[in-house]
Amino acid sequence: MPSYTSPGVYIQDVVSGSQTIDQAASSIGAMIGVAISGPINIAEKIGSWTEYIEKFAKGLASPFDANNYLPYSVYGFFQNGGKELYIINVRDSATKATATGSDCKLVVTAAYEGAWGNSIKVTYAKNADWSASNLAYDVTIEIGSSFKTTIAECYITDIIDKLNSSEELSGIVTFAIGAATALAEEEVTLSGGTNGNALTDAKYIDALNALDVLDDVTLVAIPGQTSTAVNDGLISYCENHGLFPMIDAPVAYTPAQAKTYRKTISAFTGAFAYPWGKMNDPLTDSLKSVPTAGHLMGVYARVIEERGVFKAPAGTDAQVRGFIEMVTVLTPANISTLNPVGVICICSRPNAGIVVWGARSLNSSDTTMRYVSDGLLNLNIKRSLYNGTQFAVFEPNDENLWSRVNTSCKAFLEMLRQQGALKGEPDEAYYVTVDSSNNTPATIAAGQLNIEIGYAPVKPAEFVIIKLAHSIVVAE
């Protein structure tokens, strides 16, 4: 206790009785696949389709790639209302295109690996004001016919800094001084850029490790990679890291095959969507069959943001934007066999268009986790409580701390109840136990603070049953 000897006003910081627990985000996704350009094997966060183009297709004629589904899935994510997404661009032993002029010996290198860099051309030309005393050059960079820019008035003394600091060239090329002591007029075309080896299932699975450093992702997909090994690897990683996997079925699967495959999957939570959809392909101006996971992830993100993490992301308001039609048209009979085993059906509904018509998760054994919304809410509560109780670490483990933790956790759960995530009144919606009953002298001596929490989530109205009573009028 401080001592006071001089009259005056003294201000002290005190620890508040409880700490606010903020609700964690659940709408942020991550996709793994192959982009034409861009950073490789790291998680790069984007907030729009425009940002995807800037980071993974800058200067190129199109961000879409006929051989890879990632750009189509990313487009579908943002088209369906997704806001934030991590991209992991996978390559194996890809190389960067490069060129060194014979006269102007500056070394120019594509910013990223890939065969796309082989279409880059660099031209060094004398500036209009060039003279023996003004050795100014203009440097023009072109990518096929889709991109062209000129950096004017470059001198050997500052050319590297000027070119490499240009926002126009960022993400396209980098320059190094090489053996150049002077500039000269010349045109060079980059070469040697390769897309690397064909990707194996193991490479896609290894790419998941790029998510290890992130703490805000929930939804994860590897669009179009539908092998059992990839799906098992995705599910395993998500279960170990508290994430939500989104699984695609192979494009050629029949409803019967989708049902059979779904029954081989066991997970804490996640979504298995069927069938693939058809969207307009900007490359060919025709319909292209694409995996569902990216579009579905966007729908999930939209529903979470607009309605809450507890709302089942399905129904007539869960429209799948961008799909013109589905690869397989599901009949009511198909849906009646697929839905009970946990296949998320994508189909047309009267007056609603193409919608998500299924809300069952990959969990087949635990009825408390039957629905997608059950799993998403559970993951959200876990992450929110994990983040929100960090203040208790290294605090004195006594009744005062127990009271603070109890108050914080109950306030968070009450917030969820008022949002509509938990059912009933507070005493039936949740409970928090953190007292001497679960914090004994032995556990305290071991440095443990035990908090027991229970909650009762709302469940979706999966089956709406209407009973009609008909009165019969008998004529006299």
C-alpha positions as CSV (number, residue, x, y, z in Angstrom):
1,M,0.0,0.0,0.0
2,P,1.5,3.4,-1.0
3,S,2.0,6.0,1.7
4,Y,0.7,9.5,1.2
5,T,2.3,12.5,2.9
6,S,1.5,15.5,0.7
7,P,-2.2,16.5,0.1
8,G,-3.3,16.1,-3.4
9,V,-4.9,13.8,-6.0
10,Y,-3.3,10.3,-6.6
11,I,-4.3,8.0,-9.4
12,Q,-3.8,4.3,-9.3
13,D,-4.4,1.5,-11.8
14,V,-6.5,-1.4,-10.4
15,V,-7.5,-4.7,-11.8
16,S,-11.1,-4.8,-12.8
17,G,-13.4,-7.5,-11.4
18,S,-13.8,-9.3,-14.7
19,Q,-12.4,-9.3,-18.3
20,T,-14.6,-9.0,-21.4
21,I,-14.5,-12.1,-23.7
22,D,-15.0,-11.0,-27.3
23,Q,-16.5,-13.4,-29.7
24,A,-14.0,-14.8,-32.2
25,A,-14.5,-14.6,-35.9
26,S,-15.8,-17.7,-37.7
27,S,-16.3,-16.5,-41.3
28,I,-12.6,-16.4,-42.3
29,G,-11.6,-19.0,-44.8
30,A,-8.5,-20.6,-46.2
31,M,-8.0,-22.3,-49.6
32,I,-5.2,-24.3,-50.9
33,G,-4.5,-24.8,-54.7
34,V,-2.6,-23.5,-57.6
35,A,-2.5,-19.9,-58.8
36,I,-0.9,-18.8,-62.0
37,S,1.5,-16.4,-60.2
38,G,2.0,-15.0,-56.6
39,P,3.7,-16.1,-53.4
40,I,4.2,-19.8,-53.0
41,N,3.6,-22.1,-50.0
42,I,2.7,-19.3,-47.6
43,A,-0.7,-18.1,-46.3
44,E,-1.5,-14.8,-48.0
45,K,-4.6,-13.0,-46.8
46,I,-6.9,-11.2,-49.2
47,G,-10.1,-9.2,-48.8
48,S,-11.5,-9.2,-52.3
49,W,-11.4,-10.7,-55.8
50,T,-9.5,-7.6,-56.9
51,E,-6.9,-8.2,-54.3
52,Y,-6.6,-11.8,-55.5
53,I,-5.8,-10.6,-59.0
54,E,-3.3,-8.1,-57.7
55,K,-1.4,-10.7,-55.7
56,F,-1.8,-13.8,-57.8
57,A,-2.3,-12.6,-61.4
58,K,-0.9,-9.1,-61.6
59,G,-0.4,-8.0,-65.2
60,L,-1.7,-11.3,-66.6
61,A,-4.5,-11.5,-69.3
62,S,-6.7,-13.5,-66.9
63,P,-6.5,-14.8,-63.3
64,F,-8.3,-18.0,-64.4
65,D,-6.5,-21.1,-65.3
66,A,-8.1,-23.9,-67.3
67,N,-6.0,-26.5,-65.5
68,N,-6.6,-25.4,-61.9
69,Y,-9.8,-24.8,-59.8
70,L,-8.4,-22.4,-57.2
71,P,-9.2,-19.1,-59.0
72,Y,-12.7,-20.2,-59.8
73,S,-13.3,-21.2,-56.1
74,V,-11.8,-17.9,-54.8
75,Y,-14.1,-16.0,-57.2
76,G,-17.1,-18.0,-55.9
77,F,-16.1,-17.3,-52.3
78,F,-16.3,-13.5,-52.8
79,Q,-19.3,-13.7,-55.1
80,N,-21.2,-15.5,-52.4
81,G,-20.4,-12.9,-49.7
82,G,-17.1,-14.0,-48.2
83,K,-15.0,-11.2,-46.8
84,E,-11.6,-12.5,-45.8
85,L,-9.7,-15.4,-47.2
86,Y,-6.2,-16.9,-46.9
87,I,-4.7,-18.3,-50.1
88,I,-1.9,-20.9,-50.1
89,N,-0.5,-21.2,-53.6
90,V,1.1,-24.7,-53.9
91,R,4.1,-25.5,-56.2
92,D,6.8,-28.2,-56.2
93,S,10.2,-27.1,-57.4
94,A,8.9,-24.3,-59.7
95,T,11.5,-21.9,-61.0
96,K,11.5,-18.2,-61.8
97,A,12.0,-16.9,-65.3
98,T,15.0,-14.6,-65.7
99,A,17.1,-12.8,-68.3
100,T,20.5,-11.0,-68.5
101,G,21.1,-8.7,-71.5
102,S,24.2,-9.1,-73.6
103,D,24.8,-5.4,-73.8
104,C,22.8,-4.0,-70.9
105,K,23.8,-6.6,-68.4
106,L,21.1,-5.9,-65.8
107,V,19.6,-9.1,-64.4
108,V,15.8,-9.1,-64.5
109,T,13.8,-11.9,-62.8
110,A,10.2,-12.7,-62.5
111,A,8.8,-11.8,-59.0
112,Y,7.4,-15.3,-58.6
113,E,8.0,-18.8,-59.9
114,G,6.0,-20.2,-62.8
115,A,5.9,-20.4,-66.6
116,W,3.9,-17.2,-66.7
117,G,7.2,-15.3,-66.4
118,N,8.4,-16.5,-69.8
119,S,6.0,-14.1,-71.4
120,I,7.8,-11.0,-69.9
121,K,9.7,-8.8,-72.2
122,V,12.0,-5.9,-71.1
123,T,13.1,-3.2,-73.4
124,Y,15.9,-0.7,-72.7
125,A,15.7,2.4,-74.9
126,K,17.3,5.8,-74.9
127,N,15.1,8.5,-73.4
128,A,14.0,11.3,-75.7
129,D,16.4,13.7,-73.9
130,W,19.3,11.3,-74.1
131,S,22.7,12.8,-74.8
132,A,26.3,12.1,-74.1
133,S,25.9,14.2,-70.9
134,N,22.5,12.9,-70.1
135,L,22.6,9.1,-70.3
136,A,18.9,8.6,-69.5
137,Y,17.1,5.4,-70.6
138,D,13.5,4.3,-70.5
139,V,12.7,0.8,-69.4
140,T,9.5,-0.9,-70.8
141,I,8.1,-4.1,-69.3
142,E,5.5,-6.1,-71.1
143,I,3.6,-9.3,-70.3
144,G,2.3,-10.6,-73.6
145,S,-0.4,-8.2,-74.8
146,S,-2.0,-7.8,-71.4
147,F,0.4,-5.5,-69.6
148,K,2.8,-2.7,-70.6
149,T,4.4,0.1,-68.6
150,T,7.4,2.3,-69.0
151,I,9.7,3.6,-66.3
152,A,11.2,6.7,-67.7
153,E,14.6,8.4,-67.2
154,C,16.6,5.7,-65.6
155,Y,20.3,6.1,-64.9
156,I,22.8,3.4,-64.1
157,T,23.4,5.1,-60.7
158,D,19.8,4.7,-59.5
159,I,18.1,2.3,-61.9
160,I,17.8,-0.7,-59.5
161,D,16.2,1.4,-56.7
162,K,13.9,3.1,-59.2
163,L,12.7,0.0,-60.8
164,N,12.4,-2.2,-57.7
165,S,10.5,0.6,-55.8
166,S,7.9,1.0,-58.6
167,E,4.4,-0.1,-57.5
168,E,3.6,-0.9,-61.1
169,L,6.3,-3.5,-61.2
170,S,5.8,-4.9,-57.7
171,G,4.8,-8.5,-58.0
172,I,5.9,-8.7,-61.6
173,V,9.7,-8.4,-61.9
174,T,12.8,-7.5,-59.9
175,F,16.1,-6.1,-61.1
176,A,19.7,-6.6,-60.0
177,I,22.8,-4.8,-61.2
178,G,24.6,-7.8,-62.5
179,A,27.8,-6.9,-64.4
180,A,26.4,-3.7,-65.9
181,T,28.5,-0.5,-65.7
182,A,26.5,1.3,-68.2
183,L,23.1,1.1,-69.9
184,A,22.5,0.2,-73.6
185,E,19.6,-0.2,-75.9
186,E,18.4,-3.8,-75.9
187,E,15.4,-6.0,-75.7
188,V,15.3,-9.2,-73.6
189,T,12.7,-11.9,-73.0
190,L,12.7,-13.8,-69.8
191,S,13.0,-17.6,-69.9
192,G,13.5,-20.6,-67.7
193,G,10.3,-20.2,-65.6
194,T,8.6,-23.5,-64.9
195,N,5.5,-24.6,-63.0
196,G,7.5,-27.4,-61.4
197,N,6.6,-31.0,-60.8
198,A,3.1,-32.4,-60.9
199,L,1.6,-32.0,-57.4
200,T,1.1,-35.1,-55.4
201,D,-1.5,-35.5,-52.7
202,A,1.3,-35.2,-50.1
203,K,2.1,-31.7,-51.4
204,Y,-1.4,-30.5,-50.9
205,I,-1.5,-32.0,-47.4
206,D,1.8,-30.5,-46.5
207,A,0.6,-27.1,-47.6
208,L,-1.9,-27.1,-44.6
209,N,1.1,-26.5,-42.3
210,A,1.2,-22.9,-43.6
211,L,-2.0,-22.4,-41.5
212,D,-0.1,-23.2,-38.3
213,V,0.9,-19.6,-37.6
214,L,-2.7,-18.3,-38.1
215,D,-5.2,-17.9,-35.3
216,D,-8.3,-16.5,-37.1
217,V,-9.1,-19.1,-39.7
218,T,-12.1,-21.4,-39.4
219,L,-13.2,-22.7,-42.8
220,V,-10.7,-24.7,-44.8
221,A,-10.9,-26.3,-48.3
222,I,-8.6,-27.7,-51.0
223,P,-11.0,-27.2,-53.9
224,G,-11.1,-29.9,-56.6
225,Q,-8.7,-32.2,-54.9
226,T,-11.0,-35.1,-54.1
227,S,-8.7,-38.1,-53.4
228,T,-9.3,-40.0,-50.2
229,A,-5.8,-39.2,-49.1
230,V,-6.3,-35.4,-49.5
231,N,-9.7,-35.5,-47.8
232,D,-8.4,-37.6,-44.9
233,G,-5.4,-35.3,-44.6
234,L,-7.6,-32.2,-44.5
235,I,-10.0,-33.7,-41.9
236,S,-7.1,-34.8,-39.7
237,Y,-5.4,-31.4,-39.8
238,C,-8.7,-29.6,-39.0
239,E,-9.5,-31.9,-36.1
240,N,-6.1,-31.3,-34.6
241,H,-6.3,-27.5,-35.0
242,G,-9.9,-26.8,-34.3
243,L,-10.9,-25.9,-37.9
244,F,-13.8,-26.7,-40.1
245,P,-13.0,-28.8,-43.2
246,M,-15.1,-28.5,-46.4
247,I,-14.9,-31.5,-48.6
248,D,-15.6,-31.9,-52.3
249,A,-16.9,-35.1,-54.0
250,P,-15.3,-36.1,-57.3
251,V,-17.1,-34.5,-60.2
252,A,-18.2,-37.7,-61.8
253,Y,-19.8,-39.2,-58.7
254,T,-23.4,-40.4,-58.9
255,P,-25.7,-39.8,-55.9
256,A,-25.2,-43.4,-54.9
257,Q,-21.4,-43.0,-55.0
258,A,-21.6,-39.8,-53.0
259,K,-23.6,-41.6,-50.3
260,T,-21.1,-44.5,-50.2
261,Y,-18.1,-42.2,-49.9
262,R,-19.7,-40.0,-47.3
263,K,-20.2,-43.0,-45.1
264,T,-16.5,-43.7,-45.1
265,I,-15.7,-40.3,-43.5
266,S,-15.7,-39.7,-39.8
267,A,-15.0,-36.3,-38.3
268,F,-15.8,-34.0,-35.4
269,T,-17.4,-31.6,-37.7
270,G,-17.2,-30.4,-41.3
271,A,-19.2,-30.3,-44.6
272,F,-19.3,-32.7,-47.5
273,A,-21.0,-31.0,-50.4
274,Y,-22.5,-32.6,-53.6
275,P,-22.6,-32.2,-56.5
276,W,-20.3,-29.8,-58.4
277,G,-21.7,-26.7,-60.0
278,K,-21.5,-25.1,-63.5
279,M,-20.4,-21.4,-63.7
280,N,-19.6,-19.2,-66.7
281,D,-15.9,-19.6,-67.6
282,P,-14.4,-16.2,-68.6
283,L,-11.7,-18.1,-70.5
284,T,-14.1,-19.8,-72.9
285,D,-17.4,-17.9,-72.3
286,S,-19.0,-21.3,-71.8
287,L,-20.1,-23.3,-68.7
288,K,-17.4,-24.9,-66.7
289,S,-17.8,-27.6,-64.0
290,V,-16.2,-26.5,-60.8
291,P,-16.0,-27.9,-57.3
292,T,-18.5,-26.7,-54.7
293,A,-16.4,-26.0,-51.7
294,G,-15.3,-22.4,-52.6
295,H,-18.8,-21.3,-53.3
296,L,-20.2,-23.0,-50.3
297,M,-17.5,-21.5,-48.1
298,G,-18.7,-18.1,-49.3
299,V,-22.3,-18.9,-48.4
300,Y,-21.2,-20.1,-44.9
301,A,-19.2,-16.9,-44.4
302,R,-22.2,-14.8,-45.5
303,V,-24.7,-16.5,-43.2
304,I,-22.3,-16.3,-40.3
305,E,-21.8,-12.6,-40.8
306,E,-25.5,-11.8,-41.5
307,R,-27.3,-14.2,-39.2
308,G,-24.7,-15.5,-36.7
309,V,-22.5,-18.6,-36.3
310,F,-25.4,-20.5,-34.7
311,K,-27.7,-20.2,-37.8
312,A,-27.6,-23.3,-40.0
313,P,-26.1,-22.1,-43.3
314,A,-28.9,-23.7,-45.4
315,G,-32.3,-23.0,-46.8
316,T,-33.9,-20.6,-49.2
317,D,-31.8,-17.7,-48.0
318,A,-28.6,-19.7,-48.5
319,Q,-28.5,-19.1,-52.3
320,V,-25.4,-20.2,-54.1
321,R,-24.5,-17.3,-56.4
322,G,-22.6,-17.9,-59.6
323,F,-23.8,-21.4,-60.3
324,I,-25.9,-21.5,-63.5
325,E,-26.8,-25.2,-63.0
326,M,-25.5,-28.2,-61.2
327,V,-23.6,-31.1,-62.8
328,T,-26.1,-33.5,-61.3
329,V,-29.7,-32.6,-60.9
330,L,-30.9,-34.0,-57.5
331,T,-34.4,-35.3,-57.2
332,P,-36.3,-35.4,-53.9
333,A,-35.6,-39.1,-53.8
334,N,-31.9,-38.4,-54.1
335,I,-32.0,-35.9,-51.3
336,S,-34.0,-38.2,-49.0
337,T,-31.1,-40.7,-49.2
338,L,-28.2,-38.2,-49.1
339,N,-29.3,-35.9,-46.3
340,P,-29.6,-38.5,-43.5
341,V,-26.0,-39.6,-44.0
342,G,-24.7,-36.0,-43.9
343,V,-24.3,-35.0,-47.5
344,I,-24.8,-31.3,-48.1
345,C,-27.0,-31.2,-51.2
346,I,-26.9,-28.3,-53.6
347,C,-30.0,-28.1,-55.7
348,S,-32.7,-25.9,-57.2
349,R,-35.7,-25.0,-55.1
350,P,-38.9,-23.3,-56.4
351,N,-38.8,-19.5,-56.3
352,A,-35.3,-19.6,-54.6
353,G,-32.9,-20.8,-57.3
354,I,-29.9,-22.9,-56.5
355,V,-29.5,-23.2,-52.7
356,V,-27.8,-25.1,-50.0
357,W,-30.3,-27.8,-49.0
358,G,-28.7,-29.6,-46.2
359,A,-27.2,-28.8,-42.8
360,R,-25.8,-32.0,-41.5
361,S,-22.1,-32.2,-40.6
362,L,-19.5,-34.9,-41.0
363,N,-20.1,-36.1,-37.5
364,S,-22.1,-39.4,-37.6
365,S,-21.6,-40.6,-34.1
366,D,-22.3,-37.6,-31.8
367,T,-25.8,-36.3,-32.1
368,T,-24.9,-33.1,-30.3
369,M,-22.7,-32.3,-33.3
370,R,-25.2,-33.4,-35.9
371,Y,-25.5,-30.1,-37.7
372,V,-23.0,-27.8,-39.3
373,S,-24.1,-25.0,-37.0
374,D,-23.4,-27.2,-34.0
375,G,-19.8,-27.6,-35.0
376,L,-19.3,-24.0,-36.0
377,L,-20.7,-22.7,-32.8
378,N,-18.7,-25.2,-30.8
379,L,-15.4,-24.1,-32.5
380,N,-16.4,-20.5,-32.0
381,I,-17.0,-20.9,-28.3
382,K,-13.8,-22.8,-27.8
383,R,-11.7,-20.1,-29.6
384,S,-13.5,-17.2,-27.9
385,L,-13.0,-18.7,-24.4
386,Y,-9.4,-19.6,-25.2
387,N,-8.6,-16.0,-26.3
388,G,-10.7,-14.5,-23.6
389,T,-9.3,-16.3,-20.6
390,Q,-5.6,-15.6,-21.3
391,F,-5.7,-12.9,-18.5
392,A,-6.0,-15.7,-15.9
393,V,-2.6,-17.2,-16.8
394,F,-0.1,-16.6,-13.9
395,E,-2.8,-14.9,-11.7
396,P,-3.1,-16.0,-8.1
397,N,-5.3,-19.1,-8.2
398,D,-7.8,-18.3,-5.5
399,E,-11.5,-17.4,-5.0
400,N,-10.9,-13.9,-6.4
401,L,-9.7,-15.3,-9.7
402,W,-12.4,-17.9,-9.8
403,S,-15.0,-15.2,-9.4
404,R,-13.5,-13.1,-12.2
405,V,-13.3,-16.0,-14.6
406,N,-16.9,-17.1,-13.7
407,T,-18.2,-13.6,-14.4
408,S,-16.4,-13.3,-17.7
409,C,-17.5,-16.6,-19.0
410,K,-21.1,-16.1,-18.0
411,A,-21.2,-12.7,-19.6
412,F,-19.9,-14.2,-22.8
413,L,-22.4,-17.1,-22.8
414,E,-25.3,-14.7,-21.9
415,M,-24.3,-12.6,-25.0
416,L,-24.6,-15.7,-27.1
417,R,-28.0,-16.5,-25.5
418,Q,-29.3,-13.0,-26.3
419,Q,-28.1,-13.4,-29.9
420,G,-30.3,-16.5,-30.2
421,A,-27.5,-19.1,-30.1
422,L,-28.5,-20.8,-26.9
423,K,-32.0,-21.8,-25.9
424,G,-34.2,-21.0,-22.9
425,E,-33.5,-18.9,-19.9
426,P,-29.9,-18.4,-18.5
427,D,-30.2,-21.3,-16.0
428,E,-31.1,-23.7,-18.8
429,A,-29.0,-22.2,-21.5
430,Y,-25.6,-22.5,-19.9
431,Y,-23.6,-23.0,-16.7
432,V,-20.1,-22.2,-15.5
433,T,-18.3,-24.1,-12.7
434,V,-15.0,-22.7,-11.4
435,D,-14.8,-23.1,-7.6
436,S,-13.4,-25.5,-5.0
437,S,-15.4,-28.4,-6.4
438,N,-13.2,-28.6,-9.5
439,N,-10.2,-26.7,-8.1
440,T,-8.8,-28.7,-5.3
441,P,-5.6,-28.2,-3.3
442,A,-4.0,-30.8,-5.5
443,T,-4.9,-29.2,-8.8
444,I,-4.0,-25.7,-7.5
445,A,-0.6,-27.1,-6.4
446,A,-0.2,-28.4,-10.0
447,G,-0.7,-24.9,-11.4
448,Q,-4.1,-25.7,-12.9
449,L,-7.2,-23.6,-13.1
450,N,-10.2,-25.8,-14.1
451,I,-13.2,-24.2,-15.7
452,E,-16.2,-26.4,-16.6
453,I,-18.7,-24.9,-19.0
454,G,-21.9,-26.4,-20.4
455,Y,-24.3,-24.9,-23.0
456,A,-27.5,-25.8,-24.8
457,P,-27.4,-24.7,-28.4
458,V,-30.5,-24.0,-30.6
459,K,-31.1,-26.6,-33.3
460,P,-32.3,-25.9,-36.9
461,A,-35.9,-26.8,-37.9
462,E,-34.8,-29.4,-40.4
463,F,-38.2,-30.9,-40.9
464,V,-41.3,-28.6,-40.9
465,I,-44.3,-30.8,-40.3
466,I,-47.7,-29.3,-41.0
467,K,-50.8,-31.1,-39.8
468,L,-54.0,-30.2,-41.5
469,A,-57.5,-30.9,-40.1
470,H,-60.3,-31.0,-42.6
471,S,-63.8,-30.4,-41.5
472,I,-66.5,-32.2,-43.5
473,V,-69.8,-30.6,-44.1
474,V,-72.6,-33.0,-44.5
475,A,-75.4,-31.8,-46.7
476,E,-78.9,-32.1,-45.1
